[in-house]
Amino acid sequence: MNRLLKLSAAMGTVLLLGSALAQHARTVVYAMDNAAAANHVFAWSADAHGQLTSIGQFATHGQGTGTTETPGAGPVDGIDPLGSQGSLTLAGNGHFLLAVNAGSNTLTVFRVVGNGALHFVDMKSTGGTSPVSVTAWNHMVYVANVNDPDNGQPSMLAGFTLSNSGRLSNIPNSSHALSASNARPSQVAFSPDGRRVVVTERGTDAISVFHLMSGGPLSMPAVTPSPRPGPFGFDFAGSGRLVVSEAAGGDPGAASASSYQFSGGGAEVISAGVLNGQTASCWTNVSPHGDRAYVSNTGSSTVTIYGIGTDGALTLIRPDVSVGAAMSAPIDASLSAGGGQFFQLLGSTGQIAVFHVTATGDLLLLGVRNTGLPTLGTQGLTVLR
């Protein structure tokens, strides 16, 4: 009897392990080639060991920019030509994928089907030029256009509704200027409760917070100066706090991150410019528990891990986790569902570094994977959660 019980327990353990591995195997990773002739989104399934298996390449029916930088994106080196976080985002509880086409000034909607493959549904003009970041909450979508302030085209947001079938419709009166014509947005995102839209402005070194009004238009922004130059990517730690990376213009060793809480109409600084000794901190991902922030440092080819206290304060835990190769220029990144894996797009190789996230929140490199993406010009990375 004891032997039968032990055998039954062992089989149960195997089944649970098999279920966990199957859950990992259903993780789907998306990135964009941003090709100027014809933009595509690439998809891979990721297993528990961080191996990537191609699902396919899917045409957006728009154009990217290739290695051409959007206005004010950064150094003209073909790395991160959009200068943004959120050029790809999932919507509708993972049923749709949104992709910006910065070369043709459009926004594409895909339906996520089957094993994570994509089916083209719709494409609309973003109402401006050089769209670089998009966000969705319920049936609301907002996209940030850099435009070209040097030629009289101010940075702006535009809003859409997303139907159950994946069709986009313009929200009346949703085109909205940012805090200044040269705001140069790097990311736009809804707060988790959908009440606010937050934008990081590298051109003005500010954080703009808009309130969503009835029907979908936005209020005038409440503007908070960034404690350090170059506010770039951000993520939310719960519904009322966010962590923002600060690229500091790419100055060597000058990168940092700050945390904020929503207060009144805008954002109030909690931790101001916590330095990490790295260069060009740009992309930010917060763990599902809200206790760790992972910041990708393009200039140092590292990832910084910050601790997030119960009060929202930041502490530097590990400044320089290697992404596996020097000068690989990590750009967009994302955590898997549950936060067990961290996927890092490498901007100068077109590869993806895959990490296991340990129980303590540390990063353990599983490997650097070849993807078929172009060496330069790639943009965006998101994970089907």
Buried (B, 14 or more C-beta within 10 A) or exposed (E): EEEEEEEEEEEEEEEEEEEEEEBBBBBBBBBBBBBBEBBBBBBBBBBBEBBBEEBEEBBBBBBBBBBBBBBBBBEEEBBBBBBBBBBBBBBBEBBBBBBBBBBBBBBBBBBBEEEBBBBBBBBBBBBBBBBBBBBBBEBBBBBBBBBBBEEEBBBBBBBBBBBEEBEBBBBEEBBBBBBBBBBBBBBBBBBBEEEBBBBBBBBBBBBBBBBBEEEBBBBEBBBBEBBBBBBBBBBBBBEBBBBBBBBBEBEEEBBBBBBBBBBEBBBEBBBBBBBBBBBBBBBBBBBBEBBBBBBBBBBBBBBBBBBBEEEBEBEBBBBBBBBBBEEBBBBBBBBBBBBBBBBBBBBBBBBBBBBBBEEEBBBEBBBBBEBEBBBBBBBBBBBBB
